[in-house]
Amino acid sequence: MSSIGHNGGPSLEPGYGFRKHAWGKARKSLLKTLPIEILRVRVARAKRLGIDYTTYASIRAASGHDVVAFLLSGNALDLTPTRTALPMVAADRLGALDGAAERVAAIYAPVHPKAVLAANAGLLDHADAAPRFTESWSATRDRIRAMVRAQGVPADGVVLVSATAVEREWCAAGKLAGVIPADRFFAPA
Protein backbone atom coordinates (compact mmCIF):
# COMPACT_ATOMS: atom_id res chain seq x y z
CA MET A 1 0.00 0.00 0.00
CA SER A 2 1.42 3.39 -0.99
CA SER A 3 1.55 6.21 1.52
CA ILE A 4 2.19 9.92 1.27
CA GLY A 5 5.70 10.52 0.00
CA HIS A 6 5.96 7.11 -1.64
CA ASN A 7 7.78 7.24 -4.98
CA GLY A 8 5.39 4.84 -6.67
CA GLY A 9 7.93 2.06 -7.02
CA PRO A 10 7.21 -1.58 -6.30
CA SER A 11 6.34 -2.43 -2.70
CA LEU A 12 8.18 -5.14 -0.78
CA GLU A 13 5.05 -7.16 0.02
CA PRO A 14 4.56 -10.75 -1.31
CA GLY A 15 4.71 -10.84 -5.12
CA TYR A 16 7.53 -8.27 -5.12
CA GLY A 17 9.42 -9.91 -8.00
CA PHE A 18 6.56 -9.69 -10.44
CA ARG A 19 5.62 -6.14 -9.42
CA LYS A 20 9.25 -5.06 -9.80
CA HIS A 21 9.36 -6.57 -13.28
CA ALA A 22 6.04 -4.99 -14.31
CA TRP A 23 6.96 -1.61 -12.82
CA GLY A 24 10.35 -1.62 -14.55
CA LYS A 25 8.80 -2.59 -17.88
CA ALA A 26 6.17 0.15 -17.60
CA ARG A 27 8.81 2.74 -16.65
CA LYS A 28 11.02 1.72 -19.58
CA SER A 29 8.11 2.04 -22.01
CA LEU A 30 7.61 5.65 -20.85
CA LEU A 31 11.15 6.60 -21.84
CA LYS A 32 11.17 7.27 -25.54
CA THR A 33 13.93 5.85 -27.66
CA LEU A 34 15.45 8.43 -29.95
CA PRO A 35 16.30 7.55 -33.53
CA ILE A 36 20.06 7.46 -34.12
CA GLU A 37 19.89 10.46 -36.47
CA ILE A 38 18.34 12.67 -33.78
CA LEU A 39 20.82 11.38 -31.23
CA ARG A 40 23.71 12.31 -33.54
CA VAL A 41 22.30 15.81 -34.04
CA ARG A 42 21.96 16.28 -30.27
CA VAL A 43 25.47 15.01 -29.58
CA ALA A 44 26.79 17.46 -32.19
CA ARG A 45 24.74 20.28 -30.60
CA ALA A 46 26.15 19.50 -27.16
CA LYS A 47 29.65 19.55 -28.63
CA ARG A 48 28.97 22.89 -30.36
CA LEU A 49 27.80 24.31 -27.01
CA GLY A 50 30.90 22.94 -25.34
CA ILE A 51 29.06 20.87 -22.75
CA ASP A 52 29.06 17.13 -22.28
CA TYR A 53 26.14 15.22 -23.77
CA THR A 54 24.88 13.97 -20.40
CA THR A 55 24.51 17.52 -19.10
CA TYR A 56 22.94 18.69 -22.36
CA ALA A 57 20.47 15.80 -22.45
CA SER A 58 19.44 16.25 -18.82
CA ILE A 59 18.86 20.00 -19.30
CA ARG A 60 16.90 19.34 -22.48
CA ALA A 61 14.83 16.62 -20.83
CA ALA A 62 14.05 18.75 -17.78
CA SER A 63 13.12 21.89 -19.71
CA GLY A 64 11.72 20.37 -22.88
CA HIS A 65 13.69 22.89 -24.95
CA ASP A 66 17.09 23.26 -26.55
CA VAL A 67 19.75 25.43 -24.93
CA VAL A 68 19.55 28.81 -26.67
CA ALA A 69 21.46 31.03 -24.25
CA PHE A 70 23.86 31.08 -21.32
CA LEU A 71 23.43 33.53 -18.45
CA LEU A 72 26.85 34.04 -16.87
CA SER A 73 27.33 35.72 -13.51
CA GLY A 74 30.09 38.26 -12.96
CA ASN A 75 31.66 35.84 -10.48
CA ALA A 76 31.59 33.03 -13.05
CA LEU A 77 33.33 35.37 -15.50
CA ASP A 78 35.92 36.23 -12.80
CA LEU A 79 35.32 39.97 -13.18
CA THR A 80 36.36 42.49 -10.53
CA PRO A 81 35.95 46.26 -10.15
CA THR A 82 39.50 46.65 -11.48
CA ARG A 83 39.29 44.00 -14.24
CA THR A 84 36.47 44.21 -16.77
CA ALA A 85 38.25 42.24 -19.50
CA LEU A 86 37.57 38.51 -19.43
CA PRO A 87 40.41 36.17 -18.49
CA MET A 88 41.82 34.28 -21.48
CA VAL A 89 40.08 31.00 -20.56
CA ALA A 90 36.66 32.68 -20.40
CA ALA A 91 37.32 34.73 -23.56
CA ASP A 92 38.28 31.62 -25.53
CA ARG A 93 35.27 29.66 -24.25
CA LEU A 94 32.78 32.42 -25.04
CA GLY A 95 34.40 33.14 -28.40
CA ALA A 96 33.88 29.49 -29.35
CA LEU A 97 30.15 29.89 -28.64
CA ASP A 98 29.70 32.62 -31.23
CA GLY A 99 26.42 31.90 -33.00
CA ALA A 100 25.71 28.70 -31.07
CA ALA A 101 23.90 30.40 -28.18
CA GLU A 102 23.34 33.87 -26.79
CA ARG A 103 25.87 34.98 -24.17
CA VAL A 104 24.32 37.14 -21.45
CA ALA A 105 26.28 38.49 -18.48
CA ALA A 106 24.89 39.51 -15.09
CA ILE A 107 27.39 42.06 -13.78
CA TYR A 108 27.77 43.03 -10.13
CA ALA A 109 28.11 46.68 -9.07
CA PRO A 110 30.26 48.75 -9.04
CA VAL A 111 31.24 47.41 -12.48
CA HIS A 112 28.99 48.82 -15.18
CA PRO A 113 27.57 46.36 -17.75
CA LYS A 114 28.42 48.72 -20.64
CA ALA A 115 32.08 48.75 -19.54
CA VAL A 116 32.15 44.94 -19.63
CA LEU A 117 30.59 44.87 -23.11
CA ALA A 118 33.10 47.45 -24.35
CA ALA A 119 36.08 45.57 -22.88
CA ASN A 120 34.89 42.26 -24.40
CA ALA A 121 33.62 43.20 -27.85
CA GLY A 122 32.18 40.22 -29.68
CA LEU A 123 32.36 37.89 -26.67
CA LEU A 124 29.10 38.86 -24.96
CA ASP A 125 25.76 39.56 -26.62
CA HIS A 126 24.21 41.41 -23.68
CA ALA A 127 25.13 42.52 -20.18
CA ASP A 128 22.95 43.85 -17.40
CA ALA A 129 23.14 44.48 -13.67
CA ALA A 130 23.07 41.31 -11.58
CA PRO A 131 20.54 40.94 -8.78
CA ARG A 132 21.86 42.44 -5.56
CA PHE A 133 22.30 40.15 -2.56
CA THR A 134 19.83 42.30 -0.61
CA GLU A 135 17.03 42.04 -3.18
CA SER A 136 13.91 40.06 -2.43
CA TRP A 137 13.07 36.84 -4.25
CA SER A 138 10.51 38.62 -6.42
CA ALA A 139 12.94 41.44 -7.30
CA THR A 140 15.58 38.84 -8.22
CA ARG A 141 13.00 37.00 -10.33
CA ASP A 142 12.00 40.19 -12.13
CA ARG A 143 15.62 41.15 -12.83
CA ILE A 144 16.50 37.69 -14.22
CA ARG A 145 13.35 37.59 -16.34
CA ALA A 146 14.07 41.08 -17.71
CA MET A 147 17.59 40.01 -18.75
CA VAL A 148 16.21 36.97 -20.55
CA ARG A 149 13.34 38.92 -22.11
CA ALA A 150 15.79 41.53 -23.45
CA GLN A 151 17.37 38.79 -25.56
CA GLY A 152 14.03 37.50 -26.80
CA VAL A 153 14.73 33.93 -25.75
CA PRO A 154 12.54 31.60 -23.68
CA ALA A 155 13.63 31.33 -20.04
CA ASP A 156 13.48 27.53 -20.19
CA GLY A 157 16.11 27.61 -22.93
CA VAL A 158 18.60 29.57 -20.82
CA VAL A 159 21.30 27.83 -18.78
CA LEU A 160 22.81 29.66 -15.83
CA VAL A 161 26.59 29.52 -15.35
CA SER A 162 27.20 30.34 -11.70
CA ALA A 163 30.05 30.43 -9.24
CA THR A 164 28.18 30.66 -5.91
CA ALA A 165 25.20 29.10 -4.16
CA VAL A 166 23.38 32.44 -4.11
CA GLU A 167 23.70 32.68 -7.88
CA ARG A 168 22.40 29.13 -8.34
CA GLU A 169 19.12 30.33 -6.81
CA TRP A 170 18.65 32.57 -9.86
CA CYS A 171 17.77 29.45 -11.84
CA ALA A 172 14.65 28.80 -9.79
CA ALA A 173 13.80 32.49 -9.53
CA GLY A 174 13.93 33.01 -13.29
CA LYS A 175 12.57 29.56 -14.18
CA LEU A 176 15.69 28.86 -16.23
CA ALA A 177 16.54 25.53 -17.86
CA GLY A 178 19.37 24.55 -15.53
CA VAL A 179 22.67 25.43 -13.90
CA ILE A 180 26.25 24.56 -14.79
CA PRO A 181 28.98 25.42 -12.27
CA ALA A 182 31.49 27.92 -13.66
CA ASP A 183 34.49 25.67 -12.96
CA ARG A 184 32.92 22.92 -15.10
CA PHE A 185 31.75 25.29 -17.85
CA PHE A 186 35.18 26.89 -18.22
CA ALA A 187 37.19 23.69 -17.69
CA PRO A 188 39.57 22.90 -20.56
CA ALA A 189 38.11 20.33 -22.96
C-alpha positions in Angstrom: 0.0 0.0 0.0 1.4 3.4 -1.0 1.5 6.2 1.5 2.2 9.9 1.3 5.7 10.5 0.0 6.0 7.1 -1.6 7.8 7.2 -5.0 5.4 4.8 -6.7 7.9 2.1 -7.0 7.2 -1.6 -6.3 6.3 -2.4 -2.7 8.2 -5.1 -0.8 5.0 -7.2 0.0 4.6 -10.7 -1.3 4.7 -10.8 -5.1 7.5 -8.3 -5.1 9.4 -9.9 -8.0 6.6 -9.7 -10.4 5.6 -6.1 -9.4 9.2 -5.1 -9.8 9.4 -6.6 -13.3 6.0 -5.0 -14.3 7.0 -1.6 -12.8 10.3 -1.6 -14.5 8.8 -2.6 -17.9 6.2 0.2 -17.6 8.8 2.7 -16.7 11.0 1.7 -19.6 8.1 2.0 -22.0 7.6 5.7 -20.9 11.2 6.6 -21.8 11.2 7.3 -25.5 13.9 5.8 -27.7 15.5 8.4 -30.0 16.3 7.5 -33.5 20.1 7.5 -34.1 19.9 10.5 -36.5 18.3 12.7 -33.8 20.8 11.4 -31.2 23.7 12.3 -33.5 22.3 15.8 -34.0 22.0 16.3 -30.3 25.5 15.0 -29.6 26.8 17.5 -32.2 24.7 20.3 -30.6 26.2 19.5 -27.2 29.7 19.5 -28.6 29.0 22.9 -30.4 27.8 24.3 -27.0 30.9 22.9 -25.3 29.1 20.9 -22.7 29.1 17.1 -22.3 26.1 15.2 -23.8 24.9 14.0 -20.4 24.5 17.5 -19.1 22.9 18.7 -22.4 20.5 15.8 -22.5 19.4 16.3 -18.8 18.9 20.0 -19.3 16.9 19.3 -22.5 14.8 16.6 -20.8 14.1 18.7 -17.8 13.1 21.9 -19.7 11.7 20.4 -22.9 13.7 22.9 -25.0 17.1 23.3 -26.6 19.8 25.4 -24.9 19.5 28.8 -26.7 21.5 31.0 -24.2 23.9 31.1 -21.3 23.4 33.5 -18.5 26.8 34.0 -16.9 27.3 35.7 -13.5 30.1 38.3 -13.0 31.7 35.8 -10.5 31.6 33.0 -13.0 33.3 35.4 -15.5 35.9 36.2 -12.8 35.3 40.0 -13.2 36.4 42.5 -10.5 36.0 46.3 -10.2 39.5 46.6 -11.5 39.3 44.0 -14.2 36.5 44.2 -16.8 38.3 42.2 -19.5 37.6 38.5 -19.4 40.4 36.2 -18.5 41.8 34.3 -21.5 40.1 31.0 -20.6 36.7 32.7 -20.4 37.3 34.7 -23.6 38.3 31.6 -25.5 35.3 29.7 -24.3 32.8 32.4 -25.0 34.4 33.1 -28.4 33.9 29.5 -29.3 30.1 29.9 -28.6 29.7 32.6 -31.2 26.4 31.9 -33.0 25.7 28.7 -31.1 23.9 30.4 -28.2 23.3 33.9 -26.8 25.9 35.0 -24.2 24.3 37.1 -21.5 26.3 38.5 -18.5 24.9 39.5 -15.1 27.4 42.1 -13.8 27.8 43.0 -10.1 28.1 46.7 -9.1 30.3 48.7 -9.0 31.2 47.4 -12.5 29.0 48.8 -15.2 27.6 46.4 -17.7 28.4 48.7 -20.6 32.1 48.7 -19.5 32.2 44.9 -19.6 30.6 44.9 -23.1 33.1 47.5 -24.4 36.1 45.6 -22.9 34.9 42.3 -24.4 33.6 43.2 -27.8 32.2 40.2 -29.7 32.4 37.9 -26.7 29.1 38.9 -25.0 25.8 39.6 -26.6 24.2 41.4 -23.7 25.1 42.5 -20.2 23.0 43.9 -17.4 23.1 44.5 -13.7 23.1 41.3 -11.6 20.5 40.9 -8.8 21.9 42.4 -5.6 22.3 40.2 -2.6 19.8 42.3 -0.6 17.0 42.0 -3.2 13.9 40.1 -2.4 13.1 36.8 -4.2 10.5 38.6 -6.4 12.9 41.4 -7.3 15.6 38.8 -8.2 13.0 37.0 -10.3 12.0 40.2 -12.1 15.6 41.2 -12.8 16.5 37.7 -14.2 13.3 37.6 -16.3 14.1 41.1 -17.7 17.6 40.0 -18.7 16.2 37.0 -20.5 13.3 38.9 -22.1 15.8 41.5 -23.5 17.4 38.8 -25.6 14.0 37.5 -26.8 14.7 33.9 -25.7 12.5 31.6 -23.7 13.6 31.3 -20.0 13.5 27.5 -20.2 16.1 27.6 -22.9 18.6 29.6 -20.8 21.3 27.8 -18.8 22.8 29.7 -15.8 26.6 29.5 -15.4 27.2 30.3 -11.7 30.1 30.4 -9.2 28.2 30.7 -5.9 25.2 29.1 -4.2 23.4 32.4 -4.1 23.7 32.7 -7.9 22.4 29.1 -8.3 19.1 30.3 -6.8 18.7 32.6 -9.9 17.8 29.5 -11.8 14.6 28.8 -9.8 13.8 32.5 -9.5 13.9 33.0 -13.3 12.6 29.6 -14.2 15.7 28.9 -16.2 16.5 25.5 -17.9 19.4 24.5 -15.5 22.7 25.4 -13.9 26.2 24.6 -14.8 29.0 25.4 -12.3 31.5 27.9 -13.7 34.5 25.7 -13.0 32.9 22.9 -15.1 31.7 25.3 -17.9 35.2 26.9 -18.2 37.2 23.7 -17.7 39.6 22.9 -20.6 38.1 20.3 -23.0 
